[in-house]
Amino acid sequence: MKKLVLFFSAASTLFVACKKDLVNKYEETKTGITSVEKMTDIKVPEGFNWQMTKTVHALVDLKDQTFDNKAHKIEIFAEDPLKGAVALASGSLTPELPFEASLQIPSQLAELFVVRTGPDNSRIFEKVKLNANNELKLSVLPSLQKRSLGKSASPDCNSGCTQTITSSNQNLNVNSGDVICITGNNITVGFNANGGTIRVCGSNVSFQNANLNNGSTLIITATGSASFGNLNMNGASTVFQNWGTVSMNSSFSPGGAVTNEGTINTNNDYNLNSQSSTTNNGTINVGQSMNVNGNTTLTNNGLIVTNDDFKVNGTGLFINNCRLWTKKEFHNNNTVRNYGYIRVDMESKINGGSELGMYNGAMFRTQDIIINGTIKGYSNPSLVKVLDETRINGGGQVINAIQYCDQNGIETNNGTIGSGAAQGCNLYIPTTSCNPEGNGAPSCPDSDNDGVCNANDCYPNDANKAYCNSVPTGTLAFEDQWPFTGDYDMNDVVISYTYNVVTNAANKVVRVEATYVLRATGGSFQNGFAVQFPVERAKVGNVSGATLEAGQTNAVLVLFSNMHQVNSAWNTIPSAATCQPTTINVSFDIANGPSLLDFGLSAYNPFIWNGSAGFGRGYEIHLPGKLPTDLATNALFGTGRDGSNLNSGDTYVTKTTRFPWAINIPSSFDYPIEKADINSAYTKFASWVSSGGNQFSNWYSNTNGYRNSGNIY
């Protein structure tokens, strides 16, 4: 072994000398290598693993029984899918089959986008934050039901009370810092609050002279019930929160913020006035009209029922995420955003200058309608359903993703139905807890009978394939003198890659399609390149573009054994001859394949080896933390500068300094020129390393002052 290592050292010197001769002339003329800090000066923190990506475990389950056990399609994106992003992972989702996947994303990402497409082609978009364990967990509810319908926890009167009221008291004064807890049942209370908090935990509490002023808060807890002759909320800083049951014996005109998790009943009107807001996650029953007036916002995540009219006036904003039922008229004079279901039993008026926005399969159902403003659809088609008369006046318009259904035909049309909108009554809108009516019937053609609708199937005519899973462009950059250190220009072998991992309807991997581009060969050695995949060799067949290596337990695909037979030039010296990078397309099939969770979506385990005379196939060079294949020469570990520990998996880093021989950059990458170490080319590289990856995580992609362009090829 000692002789072998000595021979390696001599051979290494020989090849480095050859390489140096090739670049001497260039070295005499090149300028710009003025790095403040050499690569060898960087202090690598304990535990730093050189990763620019992190592994995310995605788990999505389905709580929607609308389509029985037909497959929904789930897709996960790193960027906003509405802006053309390509899905990282996709697959089947049914009530019995959760979707699970392991995927690698850039380290700096803290949230992902999830899209659920139903068998009827309806879609739900979600932005989901990763938890502390880098897990994405989501339960998909029916199409029009918001996640926010789950109620927040109710406060109680068990702690924090500065005074407890158990009997009638009509002269309470509540000041800043006070927490008044009302626990008595069947009592009468009156209060004047100038700050502080009132919590109601008792039942059947009758309030008289109830005044909230100056940032005071009134809470009806889940055990509480209360009635008000009049509740005065004076000022935008007052707060009313309800988890119980509340009755307003007249009108309710809150001047501050109202959050309802329980039930609010009013005998007369509910008026949102200037600078007030209401968020409804429960039920609001309005005895007469509900008026959303100027500079106010009503957000409905539950059920609102009005016995008279519903009106949006002035600069009022109504956001409907679930269900509104108005038993008389609906008037829109400003902005309505409907993501759910609105039912109007009489006439609707979309007045001039106003917009009724309809989003992603929403439904608006009315007896009659007069349109002087705009009804506009966003994203997936929504439905406007008119039972009797339509009158579209000049200036009125129905545009974008809308199907307009007038069951007896449009009576008056002096405006516009167009620009993406269409007439018809067959749009399928599923019945949900938010939409008890729905519309139409689902259509799910499935040509190959694999349980995945054609519209959701990447391979609609192949029952063995269903979904495409993308590993976006990444770049592998190697130093080739392991187990000794090199010059850290990280251009001895530079290869870009992309993957399409094909799964079937059961989310099992059945095929891999990859594209590799050999961009640089800035080393003298005859380096080979291969990738090990997390699947047994015996399960892999129909290989194209590579060789399935013998003698391996897991599948290893060899792309080439000598890079200089693939590319004719180094592509690392600007003044020297160049060649076009070589593209290699590789594919293979997998029988009885693993799940997408077990196979994962990543760069897998790529490696090079020194195939030059005196070395051989055993000189494998992998990414840090990766294990060698069965054909590696394990006796080389721990020799030279190698500090690998095969037992712990802490591999392919140098002793003491913990420098790598390879890095994986999760994007296209402009590599350094010959003999310019990577830190001299990328000015934030050293800071990224020395911070343990916590700072400048975009050192490789940011072009605004992060690069020394004279040292980049």
C-alpha positions in Angstrom: 0.0 0.0 0.0 2.9 2.4 0.8 4.4 1.7 -2.6 1.1 2.4 -4.2 0.7 5.7 -2.4 4.3 6.7 -3.3 3.6 5.8 -6.9 0.5 7.9 -6.8 2.4 10.9 -5.5 5.0 10.6 -8.3 2.4 10.1 -10.9 0.4 13.0 -9.6 3.5 15.2 -9.8 4.1 14.1 -13.4 0.6 14.8 -14.5 0.4 18.2 -12.7 3.7 19.1 -14.3 2.2 18.3 -17.7 -0.9 20.4 -16.9 1.3 23.2 -15.7 3.3 23.2 -19.0 0.0 23.6 -20.8 -1.0 26.7 -18.9 2.4 28.4 -18.3 2.1 30.7 -21.3 -1.4 31.7 -20.3 -0.2 32.2 -16.7 2.3 34.8 -17.9 -0.4 37.0 -19.5 -3.5 36.5 -17.4 -4.5 39.2 -14.9 -7.1 39.6 -12.3 -6.3 36.9 -9.7 -6.3 39.3 -6.7 -8.2 37.2 -4.2 -8.1 38.7 -0.7 -8.3 35.3 0.8 -7.0 32.1 -0.8 -9.0 28.9 -0.7 -6.5 27.4 1.7 -7.0 30.3 4.1 -10.7 29.6 4.6 -11.7 28.2 8.0 -14.3 25.5 7.6 -16.7 25.4 10.6 -17.3 22.1 12.3 -20.2 20.2 10.8 -20.3 22.2 7.5 -21.1 19.8 4.7 -20.7 21.9 1.6 -24.3 21.4 0.6 -26.1 24.1 -1.4 -29.3 22.0 -1.2 -31.4 20.5 1.5 -33.6 17.4 1.4 -37.3 17.9 1.9 -39.7 15.2 2.9 -43.1 16.0 1.3 -46.3 14.4 2.6 -49.7 15.3 1.3 -52.9 13.6 2.2 -56.4 14.0 0.8 -59.6 14.8 2.8 -61.8 15.1 -0.2 -64.2 12.3 -1.0 -65.9 14.1 -3.9 -64.4 11.8 -6.6 -64.4 8.6 -4.5 -61.0 6.9 -5.2 -60.1 8.6 -8.5 -56.6 10.0 -8.6 -56.0 13.6 -8.0 -52.7 15.0 -9.3 -50.4 16.7 -6.8 -47.5 18.9 -7.9 -44.8 20.6 -5.9 -43.0 23.7 -7.2 -40.0 25.7 -6.0 -41.4 28.8 -7.6 -44.8 30.3 -8.3 -46.6 27.9 -10.8 -48.7 30.8 -12.1 -45.4 32.3 -13.4 -44.5 29.3 -15.5 -42.4 27.3 -13.0 -41.8 23.6 -13.7 -43.0 21.1 -11.1 -40.2 19.4 -9.1 -42.4 16.4 -8.1 -45.8 15.1 -9.1 -47.9 12.1 -8.5 -51.2 10.5 -7.5 -53.2 11.5 -4.5 -56.4 9.6 -3.3 -58.1 9.3 0.1 -56.3 5.9 0.4 -52.9 6.9 -1.2 -51.0 9.8 0.3 -48.4 11.5 -1.9 -44.8 11.2 -0.5 -41.6 12.3 -2.1 -38.0 13.2 -1.2 -36.6 16.1 -3.1 -33.7 18.4 -2.9 -34.1 22.2 -3.2 -31.8 25.2 -2.8 -30.9 25.6 0.9 -32.2 29.2 1.1 -35.8 28.2 0.2 -38.2 28.2 3.2 -41.5 27.5 1.4 -42.8 25.6 -1.6 -45.9 25.8 -3.8 -48.4 22.9 -4.0 -51.0 22.5 -6.7 -53.8 19.9 -6.5 -55.6 19.1 -9.8 -58.8 17.2 -9.4 -60.2 14.6 -11.8 -62.4 17.4 -13.1 -59.4 19.6 -13.7 -60.3 21.9 -10.8 -57.2 23.2 -9.1 -56.1 24.4 -5.6 -52.9 26.5 -5.2 -51.2 26.5 -1.8 -48.0 28.2 -0.6 -46.6 26.0 2.2 -43.9 26.8 4.7 -41.5 24.1 5.6 -41.3 23.1 9.2 -38.2 23.1 11.4 -37.4 19.5 10.1 -37.6 20.6 6.5 -40.8 18.7 6.0 -43.7 19.8 3.8 -47.0 18.5 5.3 -50.4 19.3 3.9 -53.9 18.0 4.1 -55.9 18.8 0.9 -59.5 19.7 1.6 -62.4 19.9 -0.9 -61.9 22.4 -3.7 -63.7 25.5 -2.3 -62.9 24.9 1.4 -60.2 27.1 2.9 -57.5 25.8 5.2 -58.4 28.6 7.6 -61.7 26.9 8.5 -60.0 25.1 11.3 -60.8 27.2 14.3 -58.1 28.6 16.5 -58.1 27.7 20.2 -60.5 29.6 22.5 -59.2 31.5 25.5 -60.7 30.6 28.9 -61.1 32.1 32.4 -58.8 29.8 34.3 -55.8 32.1 34.5 -54.7 35.7 34.1 -57.9 37.2 35.5 -57.4 40.4 37.6 -61.1 40.3 38.6 -63.8 37.6 38.3 -67.5 38.5 37.9 -70.0 35.8 39.1 -73.2 37.9 39.6 -74.9 40.9 37.9 -72.9 44.1 37.8 -73.9 47.0 35.5 -71.2 49.4 36.4 -67.9 47.8 35.5 -65.0 50.1 34.6 -62.2 48.4 32.7 -58.9 50.1 32.3 -55.5 49.3 30.7 -54.0 46.2 32.3 -57.3 44.9 33.6 -58.5 41.3 32.6 -62.1 41.0 33.7 -63.4 37.4 33.6 -67.2 36.9 33.6 -68.0 33.4 34.7 -71.5 33.8 36.1 -74.5 32.4 34.2 -77.9 34.1 33.6 -76.6 37.5 34.8 -76.8 41.1 33.5 -73.6 43.1 33.0 -72.8 46.7 31.9 -69.3 48.0 31.2 -67.3 50.9 30.0 -63.8 49.8 28.8 -61.0 52.3 28.2 -58.3 49.6 27.6 -58.0 46.2 29.1 -59.7 42.9 28.3 -63.1 41.4 29.1 -63.5 37.6 28.8 -66.9 36.0 29.0 -67.0 32.3 30.0 -70.5 32.2 31.5 -73.7 31.4 29.6 -76.7 33.6 28.9 -74.9 36.8 29.9 -77.0 39.9 29.0 -75.0 43.1 28.3 -76.4 46.7 28.7 -74.3 49.8 28.2 -71.5 47.9 26.6 -68.8 50.3 25.4 -65.4 49.4 24.0 -63.0 52.3 23.7 -59.3 53.0 23.4 -57.8 49.7 22.4 -60.0 47.5 24.7 -60.8 43.9 23.9 -64.0 41.8 24.4 -63.8 38.0 24.2 -66.7 35.6 24.2 -65.1 32.2 24.8 -66.2 28.8 23.6 -68.2 28.2 26.8 -69.7 31.7 26.7 -73.0 33.0 25.3 -74.1 36.6 25.4 -76.8 39.0 24.2 -76.3 42.8 23.6 -78.8 45.5 23.6 -76.1 47.5 21.8 -72.4 46.9 21.6 -70.5 50.1 20.9 -67.0 49.6 19.4 -65.5 53.1 19.3 -62.3 53.3 17.3 -60.2 51.1 15.0 -58.1 49.9 17.9 -61.0 48.1 19.6 -61.2 44.3 19.3 -64.2 41.8 19.5 -63.5 38.1 19.4 -66.2 35.4 19.6 -65.8 31.7 20.0 -69.3 31.2 21.5 -72.8 32.4 20.6 -73.7 36.1 20.4 -77.0 37.8 19.8 -77.3 41.5 18.8 -80.8 42.7 19.7 -80.6 45.5 17.2 -78.0 46.5 14.5 -74.3 45.9 14.9 -71.9 48.5 13.6 -68.4 47.7 14.8 -65.8 50.4 14.6 -62.8 48.1 15.1 -61.7 44.5 14.4 -64.1 41.6 14.7 -63.1 37.9 14.5 -65.8 35.3 14.7 -65.0 31.7 15.3 -68.5 30.9 16.7 -72.0 32.3 15.8 -73.1 35.9 15.7 -76.8 36.7 15.2 -78.1 40.2 14.6 -81.8 41.2 14.6 -81.2 44.2 12.3 -78.3 45.3 10.1 -74.6 44.4 10.2 -72.6 47.5 9.1 -68.9 47.7 8.6 -67.9 51.3 8.8 -64.7 53.3 8.3 -61.5 51.5 9.2 -63.3 48.5 10.6 -62.8 44.8 9.6 -64.5 41.5 10.1 -63.1 38.0 9.7 -65.7 35.3 9.8 -64.5 31.7 10.4 -67.8 30.6 11.8 -71.4 31.7 11.1 -73.0 35.1 10.9 -76.8 35.4 10.6 -77.9 38.9 9.7 -81.6 39.8 10.4 -81.7 42.5 7.8 -78.9 43.8 5.5 -75.1 43.6 5.6 -73.3 46.6 4.4 -69.5 46.7 3.7 -68.9 50.4 3.6 -65.9 52.6 2.7 -62.4 51.7 3.7 -63.4 48.4 5.4 -62.8 44.7 4.7 -65.0 41.7 5.2 -63.3 38.3 4.9 -65.6 35.3 5.0 -64.0 31.8 5.6 -67.3 30.4 6.9 -71.0 31.0 6.4 -72.8 34.4 6.2 -76.6 34.5 5.7 -78.5 37.8 5.3 -82.3 38.0 5.4 -82.3 41.2 3.3 -79.6 42.7 1.1 -75.8 42.4 0.9 -74.0 45.5 -0.3 -70.4 46.5 -0.9 -70.2 50.3 -1.0 -67.6 53.0 -1.5 -64.1 51.5 -1.1 -65.3 48.4 0.8 -63.7 45.0 0.0 -65.4 41.7 0.4 -63.3 38.5 0.2 -65.4 35.3 0.1 -63.5 32.1 0.7 -66.5 30.0 1.6 -70.3 30.7 1.5 -72.5 33.8 1.3 -76.3 33.4 1.1 -78.3 36.7 0.7 -82.0 36.1 0.6 -82.8 39.4 -1.2 -80.5 41.5 -3.3 -76.7 41.7 -3.9 -75.2 45.1 -4.7 -71.5 45.5 -5.7 -70.2 49.0 -5.9 -66.5 48.3 -5.4 -64.6 45.0 -5.2 -65.6 41.5 -4.4 -63.2 38.6 -4.6 -65.1 35.3 -4.7 -63.1 32.1 -4.1 -66.1 30.2 -2.9 -69.9 30.3 -3.4 -72.3 33.2 -3.4 -76.1 32.6 -3.6 -78.5 35.5 -4.3 -82.2 34.7 -4.1 -83.4 37.9 -5.9 -81.5 40.4 -8.0 -77.8 41.1 -8.3 -76.4 44.5 -9.4 -72.8 44.7 -10.6 -72.6 48.5 -10.7 -70.4 50.7 -12.9 -66.8 50.8 -11.8 -67.1 47.7 -9.7 -65.5 44.2 -10.2 -66.8 40.8 -9.2 -63.6 38.7 -9.3 -64.1 35.0 -9.6 -61.2 32.7 -8.7 -60.3 29.1 -9.4 -63.7 27.3 -9.7 -65.8 29.8 -7.7 -69.6 30.0 -8.2 -72.0 33.0 -8.2 -75.7 32.0 -8.4 -78.5 34.6 -8.7 -82.1 34.8 -9.8 -81.6 38.0 -11.9 -78.6 40.1 -12.7 -77.9 43.6 -14.0 -74.3 44.1 -15.1 -72.9 47.7 -15.5 -69.4 46.8 -14.2 -67.1 43.9 -14.6 -67.3 40.2 -13.8 -63.7 38.8 -14.3 -62.4 35.3 -14.0 -58.9 34.4 -12.6 -56.9 31.2 -13.2 -59.2 28.2 -13.6 -62.7 28.8 -14.9 -65.5 29.9 -12.5 -69.3 29.8 -13.0 -71.9 32.6 -13.0 -75.3 31.0 -13.0 -78.5 33.0 -13.6 -81.8 31.4 -13.1 -84.0 34.0 -14.8 -83.1 37.4 -16.4 -79.7 38.8 -17.5 -79.3 42.4 -18.4 -75.8 43.5 -19.6 -75.8 47.3 -20.2 -73.3 49.3 -22.1 -69.9 49.2 -20.3 -70.9 46.0 -18.6 -68.6 43.0 -19.3 -67.9 39.4 -18.4 -64.3 38.5 -19.2 -61.5 36.0 -18.8 -62.0 32.5 -17.1 -65.8 32.6 -16.7 -68.5 30.3 -17.9 -71.7 32.3 -18.0 -74.9 30.3 -17.6 -78.3 31.9 -18.1 -80.7 28.9 -18.1 -83.2 30.6 -20.4 -80.8 32.7 -22.5 -79.5 36.2 -22.1 -82.3 38.6 -22.4 -80.4 41.9 -22.9 -76.7 42.2 -24.0 -75.5 45.6 -24.8 -72.1 44.9 -23.3 -69.4 42.2 -23.7 -69.1 38.5 -23.0 -65.7 37.6 -24.3 -61.9 37.8 -23.9 -61.8 34.3 -22.6 -65.4 34.1 -21.2 -67.9 31.8 -22.7 -71.6 31.0 -22.5 -72.6 27.6 -21.3 -74.0 25.6 -18.3 -71.8 22.5 -18.2 -68.8 23.6 -16.1 -68.3 21.1 -13.3 -68.2 22.7 -9.9 -68.0 20.1 -7.1 -70.3 20.1 -4.1 -68.4 20.9 -0.9 -69.1 22.1 2.6 -68.8 25.6 1.2 -70.8 25.0 -2.0 -73.9 22.9 -1.3 -75.2 23.3 -4.8 -72.4 22.6 -7.2 -72.9 22.3 -11.0 -72.5 19.8 -13.8 -70.9 16.4 -13.6 -67.2 15.5 -13.6 -65.5 14.3 -16.7 -62.4 12.1 -16.4 -61.4 10.4 -19.7 -58.6 7.8 -19.0 -57.3 6.3 -22.2 -54.9 3.8 -20.6 -57.2 2.9 -17.6 -54.4 3.5 -15.1 -56.7 5.6 -12.8 -55.2 8.9 -13.8 -57.3 11.2 -16.0 -55.7 12.0 -19.4 -55.5 15.7 -18.4 -53.3 14.8 -15.4 -51.3 12.0 -17.2 -47.9 12.8 -18.8 -48.3 9.5 -20.7 -52.1 9.1 -21.2 -51.6 6.1 -23.6 -49.2 4.1 -21.4 -50.6 2.4 -18.4 -47.1 1.9 -16.9 -46.3 5.6 -16.8 -48.2 8.5 -15.4 -46.1 11.4 -14.0 -43.0 13.4 -14.8 -40.7 14.5 -12.0 -38.1 17.1 -12.7 -34.7 17.6 -11.2 -33.8 21.1 -12.5 -30.4 22.0 -14.0 -27.5 21.5 -11.6 -23.7 21.5 -12.1 -21.1 19.2 -10.7 -17.6 20.6 -10.4 -14.6 18.3 -9.5 -11.0 18.4 -8.4 -9.4 15.3 -9.7 -6.3 14.6 -7.5 -7.9 12.7 -4.6 -6.6 11.7 -2.1 -4.3 14.7 -2.5 -5.4 18.3 -2.9 -5.4 20.2 -6.1 -5.6 23.9 -7.1 -9.3 24.3 -6.3 -10.2 25.9 -9.6 -13.0 23.3 -9.6 -12.8 22.8 -13.3 -11.0 19.5 -13.8 -14.4 18.0 -14.7 -17.5 20.2 -15.0 -20.8 18.5 -15.9 -24.3 19.9 -15.9 -27.3 17.6 -15.5 -31.1 17.5 -15.5 -33.4 14.5 -14.7 -36.9 13.4 -15.5 -38.0 10.7 -13.1 -41.1 8.9 -14.4 -43.5 7.4 -12.0 -46.7 5.3 -12.4 -50.2 5.8 -11.0 -49.0 4.2 -7.7 -46.1 6.7 -7.4 -43.5 4.0 -8.1 -40.4 4.9 -10.2 -40.5 3.1 -13.5 -38.0 5.1 -15.7 -35.2 7.7 -15.5 -34.3 10.1 -18.3 -31.3 12.2 -17.8 -29.3 14.8 -19.8 -25.6 15.5 -19.0 -23.4 18.1 -20.6 -19.7 17.8 -20.3 -18.6 21.4 -20.2 -15.0 21.4 -19.0 -12.1 19.0 -18.8 -9.5 21.1 -17.1 -7.4 18.2 -15.9 -4.6 16.1 -17.4 -5.9 12.8 -16.0 -8.1 10.4 -18.0 -11.1 10.9 -15.8 -14.2 8.8 -16.1 -17.7 9.7 -15.0 -20.6 7.7 -13.6 -23.7 8.0 -11.4 -24.9 5.6 -8.8 -28.7 5.4 -8.4 -30.6 4.2 -5.3 -32.0 1.0 -6.9 -30.8 -2.5 -7.3 -28.8 -3.2 -10.4 -30.9 -6.3 -11.2 -34.0 -4.1 -11.5 -32.5 -1.8 -14.2 -32.9 -2.5 -17.9 -33.2 -1.0 -21.4 -30.2 1.3 -20.8 -29.5 3.9 -23.4 -26.6 6.4 -23.6 -24.5 4.7 -20.9 -23.2 1.4 -19.7 -24.7 -0.5 -16.7 -21.6 -1.3 -14.8 -21.0 -4.9 -13.7 -20.0 -5.9 -10.2 -22.2 -3.4 -8.5 -25.1 -4.0 -6.0 -26.9 -0.8 -6.9 -27.2 0.5 -10.5 -24.2 2.5 -11.6 -24.4 4.1 -15.1 -21.0 4.8 -16.7 -21.1 7.7 -19.2 -17.4 7.7 -20.2 -14.1 6.3 -19.0 -11.8 9.0 -20.5 -13.1 12.6 -20.7 -10.5 13.6 -23.2 -12.0 11.2 -25.7 -15.3 13.0 -25.3 -14.2 16.7 -25.4 -11.3 17.7 -27.6 -10.4 20.8 -25.6 -10.2 21.8 -21.9 -12.6 24.8 -22.1 -10.8 26.4 -19.1 -8.2 28.7 -20.7 -9.7 31.7 -22.5 -6.8 32.1 -24.9 -6.7 28.4 -25.9 -8.7 26.4 -28.3 -12.3 25.5 -27.3 -14.8 22.8 -28.2 -18.5 22.5 -28.0 -19.7 20.9 -24.7 -20.8 17.3 -25.3 -24.4 16.4 -24.5 -25.1 12.8 -23.4 -28.7 11.6 -23.1 -29.2 8.6 -20.8 -32.3 6.6 -20.0 -33.2 3.3 -18.3 -36.2 1.5 -17.1 -36.8 0.1 -13.6 -38.9 -3.0 -12.9 -40.7 -3.2 -9.5 -39.2 0.1 -8.7 -39.0 2.0 -5.4 -41.4 4.7 -4.3 -40.6 8.3 -5.1 -39.9 8.8 -1.4 -37.2 6.1 -1.4 -35.7 6.9 -4.9 -35.8 10.7 -4.3 -35.2 13.6 -6.6 -31.7 14.8 -6.4 -28.3 14.7 -8.2 -28.0 11.1 -6.8 -24.4 9.9 -6.3 -22.2 11.2 -9.2 -18.5 10.6 -9.2 -15.4 10.6 -11.3 -12.3 8.4 -11.2 -8.8 8.6 -12.4 -8.4 6.2 -15.2 -4.8 7.2 -16.0 -2.0 4.6 -16.1 -1.0 3.6 -12.6 -4.3 4.6 -11.1 -7.5 3.0 -12.2 -11.2 2.5 -11.5 -10.8 2.3 -7.7 -9.8 6.0 -7.5 -13.4 7.3 -7.1 -14.1 10.9 -6.2 -17.6 11.7 -4.9 -19.4 14.6 -3.4 -18.8 15.2 0.4 -21.0 12.9 2.5 -21.5 10.3 -0.3 -20.3 6.7 -0.1 -18.1 5.0 -2.6 -19.5 2.2 -4.9 -18.6 -1.5 -4.6 -15.7 -1.0 -7.1 -13.8 1.7 -5.1 -10.5 0.9 -3.5 -11.3 1.4 0.1 -7.6 1.1 1.1 -7.0 4.6 -0.3 -9.3 6.2 2.3 -7.2 8.0 4.9 -4.2 8.2 2.7 -2.7 11.5 1.4 -4.9 14.4 2.5 -8.2 12.3 2.6 -10.0 12.6 5.9 -13.0 10.3 5.2 -14.7 8.2 7.8 -16.7 5.5 6.0 -18.4 4.4 9.2 -19.9 7.8 10.0 -20.5 8.8 6.3 -18.3 11.8 6.7 -16.5 11.3 3.4 -14.5 13.0 0.7 -13.2 16.0 2.7 -9.6 16.7 3.6 -8.0 16.1 7.0 -8.1 19.1 9.3 -9.1 21.7 6.7 -12.2 19.7 5.6 -12.1 20.9 1.9 -14.0 18.9 -0.7 -13.0 17.4 -4.0 -16.4 18.0 -5.6 -19.4 20.4 -5.2 -22.9 20.3 -6.5 -24.3 23.7 -7.5 -28.2 23.6 -7.9 -28.2 25.7 -11.1 -26.1 26.4 -14.2 -22.7 27.6 -13.1 -19.9 29.7 -14.6 -16.8 27.9 -13.5 -13.4 29.5 -12.8 -10.6 29.7 -15.4 -7.6 27.6 -15.2 -5.5 28.0 -12.0 -7.9 30.6 -10.4 -9.2 29.0 -7.2 -13.0 29.2 -6.8 -12.7 31.8 -4.0 -10.8 34.2 -6.3 -13.7 33.9 -8.9 -16.6 34.2 -6.4 -16.1 36.9 -3.9 -18.7 35.6 -1.4 -17.6 32.0 -1.5 -15.3 32.3 1.6 -18.0 34.1 3.6 -20.5 31.3 2.7 -18.1 28.6 3.9 -16.9 30.4 7.0 -20.5 31.1 8.1 -21.4 27.5 7.8 -23.7 28.2 4.9 -25.8 30.7 6.8 -24.6 33.8 4.8 -24.5 34.4 1.0 -26.2 31.1 0.2 -26.6 32.6 -3.4 -22.9 33.1 -3.8 -23.0 31.2 -7.1 -26.0 32.9 -8.7 -25.9 36.5 -7.6 -24.2 38.6 -10.3 -24.3 41.9 -8.4 -20.9 42.3 -6.9 -20.5 38.6 -6.1 -18.1 37.7 -9.0 -14.7 38.5 -10.2 -15.5 38.1 -13.9 -11.8 38.1 -14.9 -11.4 34.7 -13.2 -14.5 33.1 -14.6 -14.5 31.2 -17.9 
